[in-house]
Amino acid sequence: MSNLVIVESPAKAKTIQKYLGKDFEVVASMGHVRDLPKSKLGVDIENHFVPQYVDIKGKEDLIKELKKHAKKADSIYLATDPDREGEAISWHLAQLLGVDLIDDNRVTFNEITKSGVKYGMEHPRSIDLKLVDAQQARRILDRIVGYKISPFLWRKIRKGLSAGRVQSVTVRLILDREEEIRAFVQQEYWSIDAKLTAKGHGKKPISAKLASKNGKKVEISSEEEAHAILKQLDGCEYLVTNVKTGVRKKSPAPPFITSTLQQEASRRLGYQSRRTMKIAQELYEGVDVEEIGTTGLITYMRTDSLRISDEAASKAAEYITQKYGKEYLPSTRRVYKSKNNAQDAHEAIRPSDSSLTPDRVKGSLSSEQYKLYKLIWERFIASQMANALLDTVAATITAGEYDFKASGFTVKFDGFTVLYEESKETEEEASGALPPISAGDKLNLKELVPNQHFTQPPARYTEASLIKTLEENGIGRPSTYAPTITTILARGYVEREGKALKPTALGEVTTKLMEEQFAKIVDVAFTANMEQNLDKVEEGTVDWQKMLEDFYDDFSKTLEQAEKNMDGTRVKVPDEETDVVCELCGRNMVIKTGRFGKFLACPGFPECRNTKKIVKETGGLCPVCGGKVLAKKSKNGKGYYGCEHNPTCQFMTWDKPLTELCPKCGATLFQKTGRGAVIHCLKEGCDYSRPVKAKEKDE
């Protein structure tokens, strides 16, 4: 008997083939095989929004092969990913290959392990048309917004622009934050710290902050006010008037869902969301592990559920008990509650087998696979561990009319922190133990320190904080975060500045026009409501065609009105002026964007047609000819460093030039990252090299 199993990718096919054996043939569809046409709208708006699907260009030979395999098979199983997109791919394959939609031919795998594949194959079902309808509705909705608004933007701003239901509101969030930063008015404030010591406890200092005067909070807005308080404190006795001790519980973070995985990988590993999802896909689909063979190391990575199976929790508890002891298990198993709008179709992201520790599989993984797997594994195991317990002390220290506050803690029981602690966007201030003090103790003043501060504007979004905001506002779903960020960067609406995301001039102009003419499309609440409607389609409580009709009725009127409002109007994108002077006419050159990216151009065009490449100096000097070392990008976008005199001087390196000079020859030093990270000299004949210190790695 011939059994055909169709999945999306060759890697997934290889892993599943191993588990199913010779009675099954597992082939890959390479993702979608049918989609809406690229050249036209492809949606019959007048006929209940019926989509007009076509075979994807370039997949003709693959489709022929799939049909050939299907013709020979006695049974066909559609085993694409267990989400809306996967369901839609299976539905398209079924129609293409003549598979009965009512038959139980759809199988899903939450994890691609021997037991996971066996369970999936033993529980086939028919294709879930509600899931398909939800995916179709999203695809058509996005197509209508993109194909109707994009030509409007071409006519009113410039060719090549695009609008998107999720991408446009995401750019608006980034722009709104930028405008908050611009509108921010910095304010000065001061604090006063006392450095104190307790009798009988040596020179160990107690740091205390000025908190109140006669019970009222002290707010110091100028240096004069600070010095006036210092004068009043002069000669005062410092007396401990209250000491409060307690025990604080610190609970572990829940296991990862898609959004939190992307956030933590960004903060801790510096990975962009797209990279994180690519690596996670590899870990899910299967890796060849030494002494085990090909196996999926994690569960499905597109999920918003915090649910954990009983079996997985039991295995984690078994590992924790053996490794750390029973005291590291909570008294009752931890159960995390998913958010109200979570689809809860899958478990949280966790290792498929807790016994496969990161150290055990390290030799079988690439460096980035190992780092991400270690993160997922540690987060999951820690989520099943006992709380950490902290002994806390808070003291009030009185000096005249003023009260100072001092606090500290010691770790009573490390609990889950022995393995893992969640990183934060901004690190919390460390607090150590206070020496033993009691109410009535007199303290010795060593120093009073006034400190000047300034209020800070809100930080620009990073990928991590943007994904968190998208999730909190119900914009998009687990599968959309990474592609949305990739799209707005590729379209030039947003750019990176270090880890931060900032709007470009093009992004600002486009978003402001969208706000004026298509307010709902860039409205956070409206976009979130559309996501809820798509969820209701999946639940079967809302008809997808009726939902689209309701949306389009209002949208078409808005589009028509926008055309009238802007009849004969064209919006100019302001050029970004630089300090580079045009050597032909003396004007400051501006940044333009062309087919191959950004370049410098003279604003005097067409009288002056001078253009230049944008050069990013590193401060380093070429070890071959002494020219400036520039930061460059290869054709595929990978960064490297090369000499300004290229092609005369062909020096290039992947290693980062530093401001530090070689102590042996005085040339620029370079830092090699990754495995075997070193700081070394690249000048011929010089052998200077030293390991990279931990602090230098962070930098």
DOMAR-908408 format. One record per residue (C-alpha): x, y, z; residue in one letter. Coordinates in steps of 0.1 Angstrom, whole numbers, plus 5000, padded with zeros to 4 digits. Layout:
BEGIN
XYZa
...
REM end
This chain:
BEGIN
500050005000m
501450344990s
500950635014n
501850995004l
502551265031v
502951625020i
504651885042v
506052235034e
509752195036s
512451935026p
513951945062a
510551865077k
510051595051a
513451435059k
512651415096t
509151275092i
510351025066q
512650875091k
509850815116y
507250675091l
509550435072g
509350275038k
505550245036d
505250615034f
506650865009e
507151225023v
507451514999v
507551895003a
505252154986s
507852424993m
505152635010g
502152764991h
501452624957v
498552864948r
497853224956d
496153544944l
497753664911p
500553934915k
499454134884s
495854214895k
493554234925l
492453874920g
489253924941v
485753934926d
484454214948i
481054214931e
480553844936n
480953804974h
484653854974f
485453524957v
489253484953p
490753394920q
493653174928y
496353084904v
499352844905d
502353024918i
504753114890k
507952904890g
506252614907k
504852444876e
507352154877d
506852104914l
503052084909i
503551824881k
505651614905e
503151644933l
500351534909k
502451234898k
503051124934h
499351174942a
498350954912k
500450664924k
499350694961a
496550484977d
496250735006s
497251105008i
497951285041y
498251665042l
500751745070a
501452115067t
501952335097d
499252335124p
497952695120d
495752895096r
498452925070e
499152555071g
495452475069e
495152695038a
498152525021i
496552185028s
493252315013w
494952434982h
496852104978l
493651904983a
491952104955q
494952084932l
495351704937l
491751614938g
491751504975v
488251484991d
487851765016l
485551555037i
487951265042d
490151245073d
493351325054n
494751625074r
497351545101v
499151795123t
502351765145f
502851985175n
506351845177e
508251645151i
509551365172t
508750995170k
505951015195s
504651345180g
504551215145v
502950885156k
500251065175y
499551295146g
499251005121m
496950815145e
494551115147h
493751245112p
490851475106r
489251655077s
490451995067i
489052265090d
487252505066l
486852765094k
490652795097l
490852815059v
488153085058d
489953295084a
493153275064q
491353365032q
489653655048a
493053785061r
494653735027r
491753915008i
491554195034l
495254265031d
495154234993r
492254484991i
494054735013v
497354694995g
496054694959y
493554984965k
495655224986i
499155154971s
498355304936p
496855604955f
500155654973l
502055614939w
500155904925r
500256124956k
503856064969i
506055834947r
506055514928k
506855184945g
505155254978l
502755014995s
500155025022a
499254735045g
496554675071r
499154575098v
502254735084q
500755085082s
499555095118v
502954955129t
504655245112v
502255485129r
503155345163l
506855405156i
506055755143l
503855835173d
506755745196r
509155965176e
506756265179e
506556205217e
510356215218i
510456545198r
507756705219a
509456605251f
510656895273v
513656795295q
513356885331q
516156905357e
515856735391y
518256655419w
518656375444s
520756355476i
522456035487d
523955965521a
526855735526k
526655605561l
528355335583t
527055155614a
529055125645k
530654785649g
530354695612h
533554835599g
533655045568k
530854875549k
528755155536p
524955205538i
523555395508s
520455585516a
518355825495k
516656135507l
512956065506a
510856315527s
510756615549k
508256605579n
506456315561g
506056485528k
507956365496k
510956585488v
511256705452e
514356905443i
514357095410s
517657295411s
521157295424e
520257585447e
517457385464e
519857085468a
522557295485h
519957465508a
518957115520i
522557015524l
523057325546k
520057225568q
521456875571l
524857005582d
525656875617g
522556655620c
522656315638e
521556015616y
519355785636l
517655455624v
514055515633t
512455215616n
513554875602v
511154645583k
512254295573t
510354055551g
510553775526v
509853855489r
508853585465k
510153595429k
508353385404s
509653245371p
508553375338a
506153145318p
507452935289p
507853115256f
505153205232i
506053355198t
506153715209s
508153665241t
510653435223l
511253715197q
511553975225q
514053775246e
516153665216a
516354025207s
517354145242r
519653855251r
521153735218l
520754045196g
518753845170y
516254015148q
512753865148s
513153725113r
516353545123r
514853405155t
511853255136m
514153105109k
516252935136i
513152825155a
511752675123q
514952465119e
514752345155l
511052245150y
511552075117e
514351855127g
518151845134v
520451555131d
521451485167v
524451265174e
523550915186e
519850995182i
519351085145g
517151355130t
514551485155t
512551805161g
514051975192l
511152215200i
507452225197t
505652445171y
506952795173m
503953005162r
501753005192t
500153245217d
499252975242s
500952915276l
499452565279r
501852275287i
501051905284s
500951695315d
503651465300e
506051755293a
505451895329a
506151555344s
509451515325k
510551865335a
509751785371a
511751465368e
514751645355y
514551925381i
514451675409t
517351475397q
519551785389k
518652015417y
516651825443g
512951815454k
513152155471e
513452315436y
510052195426l
506952405436p
504452245459s
501852225431t
502552215393r
502652555377r
499852635353v
500052965333y
496953135320k
497053245283s
495653585274k
491953615266n
492553665229n
494953375226a
493953105200q
495352835223d
495652595193a
499052465205h
501252435235e
503752695245a
507152675229i
509152415248r
511752145242p
510251835227s
512251625252d
513551785284s
516251525287s
517951665256l
519851935275t
521652205256p
525052055265d
523951715251r
523051855217v
525552135214k
527951945191g
525051875166s
523852235164l
525152555147s
526152835171s
522953025166e
520752705168q
522452615201y
521952965216k
518252975208l
517652615219y
519452685252k
517252985257l
514052785250i
515152495271w
516252695301e
513152915300r
510852615300f
512652425328i
512852735349a
509152795344s
508452465362q
510652545392m
510152685426a
510153055435n
513253235446a
513053375481l
514653705490l
515253825526d
514454205524t
515354485547v
513954845544a
515255105568a
514155465576t
517055695587i
516156025602t
518356335601a
516656645616g
513456705597e
514456475569y
514056095563d
516355885542f
515455535528k
517755245525a
516954895513s
518654575505g
518154205501f
519953875503t
519053555485v
517453315510k
516753045483f
517753075447d
514952865432g
514552895395f
517253165393t
519852895396v
519152825360l
517553135343y
516253485348e
514353685322e
516253985308s
514654325309k
514654615284e
516154835312t
518154665339e
516954695375e
519354865399e
521254605419a
520754605457s
522954415481g
522654335517a
522454595545l
524654535576p
522554435607p
520954755620i
518054815644s
515755105653a
517555335676g
521055285661d
523155585654k
524955595621l
528155775611n
527856005581l
530755965556k
529456165527e
526356355514l
526256355476v
523956585456p
523256435421n
521956625391q
519456435368h
517356515338f
514056355329t
514456135298q
512156105268p
510455775261p
512855535243a
512455455206r
511055115199y
513454825196t
512154505178e
511554355213a
509554655227s
507654695194l
506554325193i
505454365229k
503354665220t
501854495189l
500854205211e
499454415239e
497254605214n
496054305196g
497654405163i
498654105142g
499153755154r
502253535162p
502953465125s
502853825115t
505254005138y
508553915120a
507253965084p
505654305094t
508954445108i
510854305078t
508354475054t
508454825069i
512254815069l
512454695033a
509954955021r
512055235037g
509355355060y
511555275091v
515255235096e
517555105123r
519655315144e
521655065164g
518854845180k
516255135178a
513655175150l
512955525138k
510755645110p
512255785078t
511056105061a
509255875036l
507655685065g
506456015081e
504956165050v
503255835040t
501855785075t
500556135079k
498756115046l
497255775057m
496155935090e
494456225071e
492756015044q
492555655058f
492255715095a
490755375102k
493455185084i
496155325108v
493955325139d
495155085165v
491754995179a
490254945144f
493054715134t
492754515167a
489054475161n
489654335126m
491954075142e
489153985166q
486753945137n
489253715120l
489353505152d
485553495151k
485653365115v
487953085128e
485553005156e
482652995131g
480653275147t
481253535119v
480853475081d
484053575063w
482353715032q
479953925053k
482854055073m
484654165041l
481454325027e
481054535059d
484654645057f
484654715020y
481354925021d
483055185043d
486555145028f
485455214992s
483655535003k
486755645021t
488955574991l
486555774968e
486556064992q
490456054995a
490656084957e
488456394958k
490256544987n
493656514970m
492656584934d
495656744917g
497756734949t
501156564953r
503156544985v
506856594985k
509156385007v
511656615022p
515356535016d
517656465045e
520456715044e
523956605053t
527156795062d
528856655031v
529656945008v
529256904970c
532756974956e
531257094923l
528957364935c
529357404973g
525857304984r
525257055013n
524456714997m
521156535005v
520356165009i
518256014981k
516955664976t
517255484943g
516955134930r
520055014948f
519455194981g
520555534995k
523055764980f
524256124982l
523056374956a
523456744951c
520256944957p
521157164928g
519856904903f
519456944873p
522057224871e
524457004893c
524256634888r
526856524913n
526156204932t
528255994956k
528055674975k
527255705012i
530455645031v
530455535067k
533855585083e
534855355112t
537755555126g
540155275117g
543055295092l
543955035066c
546854805077p
547954775040v
547955135027c
546955365056g
543655475040g
540455505059k
538555175067v
534955205057l
531855005068a
530454845036k
527754595026k
527954305002s
525354244975k
523354024998n
523454285026g
526054135048k
528254395065g
532054405061y
534954655063y
537154765034g
539655025024c
538555365009e
541055314981h
539355004967n
539954874940p
543555004941t
543854864976c
541854544981q
541954515018f
538754385033m
537854205066t
534754085085w
536554185117d
535454515133k
538054795135p
538554945169l
539755285182t
542455105202e
545855085186l
548254795185c
550854825214p
553454665192k
553254855159c
550655135164g
548255015137a
544454985141t
543354675160l
540454465148f
538054255168q
537053905155k
533653795169t
532053455172g
534053135181r
537553215190g
536853585195a
540153785197v
541354135193i
544354125169h
546554325146c
546154265108l
549254455097k
551654215079e
554554105101g
552754195134c
551553895155d
549754095183y
546653915196s
544753895228r
541453735240p
538253955241v
537254045276k
533653995288a
533054375289k
534354415253e
532054135241k
529054325254d
530154645236e
REM end
